[in-house]
Amino acid sequence: MKLNAYGRSGLTVSQLGLGAGQIGDAALDEAHVAKLLNTALDLGITLIDTARGYGLSEERIGRHLAHRRSEFVLSTKVGYGIDGYADWTGAVIHAGIDAALMRLQTDVIDIVHLHSCSLDVLRAGEVVEALMRARDAGKIRVAAYAGENDPLGWALAHGGFGGVECSVSLFDQRTLQHWLPAAVERGQGVIAKRALGNAPWRHAERPTGQYVEAYWDRMQVLAYDTTGLPWDEFALRFSAWQPEVSAAITGTTSVENLRRNVDAVNRGPLPDEVVAQLRARFAEVGSQWQGEL
Ligand SMILES: NC(=O)c1ccc[n+]([C@@H]2O[C@H](COP(=O)([O-])OP(=O)(O)OC[C@H]3O[C@@H](n4cnc5c(N)ncnc54)[C@H](OP(=O)(O)O)[C@@H]3O)[C@@H](O)[C@H]2O)c1
């Protein structure tokens, strides 16, 4: 698995990371989660992304991977969900980081994102200052922002954030068009989330009310030609190999899909002319589409 610098942070991340949202599901068998997490590291993945809000995800990463902590870069997200603290205050940032350190069974978290807070919250300054203080205190290595559109642009321009996490896929190229070139110039790391666009091709009918619905609609309009490749390979080789991206993350509960995704990224970028066509097609029909959280 190719390794990339995560901006100028000094961290190195594998080009494909594991999005650990799905493994927070309490219905999943514990032994299966242990196998999935350990297989990810065995396959050369060195980035795992979680969040306070992903159910059992943080505590499962701690439980099953604490003994392999030196093998991966750990990313989480804070800002809400701690009993006794109001969401999106300085106090909940500190409490959230302390809680994450405990749940993840680690002394330091490599990347901590503000989890998609609004522009107003960012501008008020309190949570941003709290995150920077936690970094200066050595509890976290990189202060980062996860989100889209105007708040993402604000965070990138602020100068204090060492990295961002945002949607990058065949179906969501707004960040590539608007924000990421400047991020790279500033030396900020970029994690591309929803790199498969939640795999909308799996749905024969419109998945009304599901997370993937907006991407399914876009897929119909974009009408890409996958050049004979399977959809998952086509999608991941696009997202992971964009020059602005330090690492792309995919979420899965399936060891088989995890292996397929690693193999796909290892096959390298799509041909330059195909990438140029995919970017031009999105610019043609999707330039008004907002980034999807
Ligand atoms: N606001 C935020 O900060 C935010 C928002 C969204 C996501 N994230 C992060 O980004 C990660 C990835 O996002 P995501 O999970 O929403 O999007 P994604 O990776 O684009 O899509 C995940 C979906 O694709 C399926 N999948 C995975 N590999 C596949 C393959 N080879 N073929 C077909 N289907 C496949 C998975 O199902 P199976 O389980 O069946 O494989 C899962 O339903 C999350 O886990 C989380 O860490 C952050």
The ligand as an ORCA input file, in Angstrom:
! r2SCAN-3c Opt
* xyz 0 1
  N     -19.157     14.110      8.564
  C     -18.184     13.251      8.624
  O     -17.194     13.540      9.227
  C     -18.284     11.921      7.918
  C     -19.406     11.629      7.145
  C     -19.439     10.426      6.442
  C     -18.386      9.544      6.556
  N     -17.304      9.821      7.338
  C     -16.161      8.874      7.452
  O     -15.876      8.360      6.181
  C     -15.964      6.923      6.199
  C     -16.412      6.445      4.845
  O     -17.688      7.012      4.537
  P     -18.918      6.110      4.195
  O     -18.769      4.796      4.857
  O     -20.128      6.902      4.481
  O     -18.808      6.016      2.613
  P     -18.203      4.966      1.546
  O     -16.935      4.379      2.047
  O     -18.218      5.683      0.250
  O     -19.330      3.853      1.475
  C     -19.461      2.846      2.410
  C     -20.480      1.864      1.903
  O     -19.957      1.212      0.757
  C     -20.025     -0.203      0.922
  N     -18.803     -0.766      0.337
  C     -17.542     -0.733      0.812
  N     -16.701     -1.344     -0.044
  C     -17.469     -1.779     -1.077
  C     -17.188     -2.486     -2.279
  N     -15.943     -2.868     -2.604
  N     -18.224     -2.762     -3.123
  C     -19.494     -2.381     -2.821
  N     -19.821     -1.710     -1.707
  C     -18.809     -1.413     -0.840
  C     -20.159     -0.472      2.389
  O     -20.986     -1.579      2.617
  P     -20.418     -2.997      3.170
  O     -20.344     -2.866      4.649
  O     -21.434     -3.958      2.689
  O     -19.060     -3.210      2.543
  C     -20.822      0.804      2.911
  O     -22.234      0.650      2.878
  C     -16.890      6.622      7.372
  O     -16.742      5.318      7.879
  C     -16.407      7.669      8.338
  O     -15.184      7.257      8.920
  C     -17.240     11.018      8.009
*
